[in-house]
Amino acid sequence: MPAAPRTSTRVLVVQDEAIARELLVRLLRMGGYEVLSADTGERAFVIMREWRGRIDCLFTEIKLPGLVDGWIVGDEFQLLNPLRPVVYADADPARRMPDAAFVRKPFSPLDVLERVRAMTEPALAADPPAKPEPPATLMAS
């Protein structure tokens, strides 16, 4: 976990396709975001627990390999971060979530960047990024 103060909005990208995930990570970083990434829902759970309260937005594919799909990832993210936005990606999302955004696959990475930006700006006004944890201090005897 980082010890340096945060200077940007942090986004977790959950995408099982390596090339698409890397492209999204690079584009979001170029857009000024700090980015974490996972290739499965299970890995996303681990990251969300490690970074509890310090992820500002979730972008997740709905169909993921393994037992944990994007809907479950989004539900868990909302439990941990109730005021923070979720952006879902799917070819034909049948289920809609309130206060969530959707991008239809195949999507353009620029569309994802615009959607994340549109979702994070108002959300961060209501719930600013979490401050970094204070550094541990040593007590002299």
N, C-alpha and C positions, 0 to 999 in steps of 0.2 A: 504494500500500500504506500502511496506517495506521502512524503513528509512535507513537500513544498506546498506553499499556498496555491489555491486554485485561481486560475486567471480566466477560465472559460467555462462554458456549459458542458457537462459531461453526458454523453449519450452511450447507451449500450445497444450494440447491433447484434441481433441474433439471426444468422443466415447460414444455412448448411452448405451452400455452394461457395467453395473457396474463392473463386475468381470474383464473383459478385460481392462477397463479403469484403475482400481486400479493396475492391473498387469503391465500395461505400465508405469504408474506413478512411481511405485516402481523400476522397472528396469531402467528407465531413470535416476531416482535419484541416484541409485547405480552406474550408468555410469557417474556421475558427473554433471548432468544437474539439474537446478532449474526448477520445473514443475508446471504449472497451468493446471487445467482441467475443462472441461464442458461436460454436458451430452446432450445438445441440441445446435443447431445453434444459437438460440436466446440468450442462456447463453454465448456462445462464443463471440457474438457481444458485450455484456456487458463487458466481461473481456477485449476484445481488446480495447474498449474505455477507460476503467479504466487504462490500462497498455500501452497506446498509445506510440509507439516507443520503448518500453522496452521488447518486445517479439522477440526473435531471430529466431524462427522456429515454424511452425505450422504443426501438424500432425492431419489430420481430416478424419473421416469416410465420405464417400460420401453420403450414405443413412442415414439420421438422422430423428428423429421424429419431427413433427411440420412443419412450413412453410419454414424454412431456412435449406437447405441441405448443404452438404460439398462443393459443387461447389461455392455456394454463400458465404460461410464462407471464402473459399480460395480467391475469388475475393476481398472481403472486406479487408482481411489481406494484399493482394498485393497492394491495394490502400493506406493503412496505412504504409506499409513497403515494398516499391518496390524492394529493393535489398535482401530481406530476403526469405529463401526457404520455400516451402510448400511440404509436403508429404501426398499424398492421399491414402486411402485404400478402395478397392472395390473388389468384386468377379470377375467382368468383366468390367473394365473401358472402355467405348466406346469413351469417350472424352479425349483427351490428351492435356496437357497444356505445353507450352514451359517453360523451367527452373523449372519444377516440377518433383517430383519423385512419383512413384507409388509402393505400395506393394499389392500383390494379396491376397485376403482373401480365405481361412483362412490363417492368417499370424502367424509367430512365433514372439513373442516379441523381441527375439534377432535379427531377420531380421529388425524390426523397429528400434532398437537401432543402428544397422550398417548403415541403410539408413539415419537416422537423423544425425549420425556422419559424413557420407560422404557428406551430403548436407550442414551442418553447418560449417565445417572446411574451405572450400574455400569461402563461403559466408561471414564468419566473417573476413577473411583476407581483403575482399573488403569493408565491412561495419561492423566495430567492434561493440561489444555490447554497447548499449547506457549507458552513465554514469548515476549513480543515481542522483536524483534531489538533489541540495544542501540543507542542512538543513536550516530551517528558523532561523533567528537570531533575538534576542530581542534587541531593542535599549534602552539604559539607558538614563533617562532624568536627 
